[in-house]
Amino acid sequence: MIDFIECTSLSINYDILGIATVTYTVVSDTPGFSGKVHNSISAGGQTFSGYVTNASVNPIPKTSWYEITVTLIATTN
């Protein structure tokens, strides 16, 4: 099983209260969420922890790979 976060997909947006919406895409050679969706992620020297509010798996056309798009509502530790 090979999977990695596609760095260019990482997006972090803050609301006025400091709550972050973190969106990222995991590329994997196996379908499903198991071991690929987490409730925390580290980026830019910050660790964002919270709740996954959305996750979807889609095949990448003309390949045997999958992309798992994750949205996390989080705060920094």
Backbone torsions as a table, in degrees:
resi	resn	phi	psi	omega
1	MET	NA	123.7	177.2
2	ILE	-118.0	129.8	173.0
3	ASP	-151.4	148.7	-179.6
4	PHE	-153.8	154.6	175.3
5	ILE	-83.7	127.7	176.5
6	GLU	-75.7	109.0	-172.0
7	CYS	-55.9	-39.0	-177.1
8	THR	-70.9	-11.9	-179.4
9	SER	-85.9	-13.2	-175.8
10	LEU	-67.3	125.1	178.9
11	SER	-134.7	129.2	179.5
12	ILE	-126.8	121.4	179.2
13	ASN	-127.6	135.0	179.6
14	TYR	-104.9	143.8	170.8
15	ASP	-93.6	-178.7	-175.1
16	ILE	-65.2	-22.1	179.6
17	LEU	-92.0	0.3	179.3
18	GLY	88.2	9.0	176.1
19	ILE	-80.9	131.8	-177.6
20	ALA	-101.1	139.7	168.3
21	THR	-106.0	115.7	-177.3
22	VAL	-111.0	124.3	177.7
23	THR	-121.2	135.5	177.9
24	TYR	-152.3	163.6	179.9
25	THR	-122.5	130.3	174.3
26	VAL	-101.7	131.1	175.5
27	VAL	-103.1	131.6	-174.7
28	SER	-142.9	153.9	176.0
29	ASP	-91.3	1.8	176.5
30	THR	-129.3	143.5	179.8
31	PRO	-76.4	165.3	175.2
32	GLY	102.4	171.1	-175.9
33	PHE	-98.9	-18.5	-171.6
34	SER	-53.6	118.5	178.1
35	GLY	77.4	2.5	-176.2
36	LYS	-113.5	-19.0	-177.8
37	VAL	-112.8	122.1	-177.0
38	HIS	-126.3	160.8	179.9
39	ASN	-94.6	12.2	173.0
40	SER	-149.4	153.9	178.8
41	ILE	-151.6	143.3	177.3
42	SER	-106.9	133.9	178.8
43	ALA	-158.7	139.0	176.7
44	GLY	60.0	32.8	179.9
45	GLY	77.5	6.1	179.1
46	GLN	-117.8	147.8	171.6
47	THR	-109.7	122.5	179.9
48	PHE	-101.6	122.7	179.8
49	SER	-126.0	138.9	180.0
50	GLY	179.1	-134.3	-174.2
51	TYR	-127.0	137.1	173.3
52	VAL	-75.8	121.9	-179.7
53	THR	-102.5	-16.9	179.5
54	ASN	-158.2	141.3	174.0
55	ALA	-152.2	137.8	179.3
56	SER	-142.7	147.2	178.3
57	VAL	-114.1	130.1	177.5
58	ASN	-135.9	138.0	175.5
59	PRO	-70.8	145.6	174.5
60	ILE	-86.4	120.2	-174.4
61	PRO	-53.9	140.4	175.6
62	LYS	62.5	23.6	175.3
63	THR	-138.5	174.7	174.3
64	SER	-102.5	19.3	-177.0
65	TRP	-103.6	163.2	-179.4
66	TYR	-130.7	150.6	172.4
67	GLU	-116.9	132.6	179.7
68	ILE	-112.9	112.0	-179.9
69	THR	-95.3	128.9	-174.5
70	VAL	-124.5	136.5	171.5
71	THR	-118.6	129.5	-176.2
72	LEU	-124.7	127.9	172.6
73	ILE	-97.3	122.1	-168.5
74	ALA	-148.3	168.3	168.7
75	THR	-122.3	164.7	177.9
76	THR	-91.7	149.6	178.7
77	ASN	-93.3	NA	NA
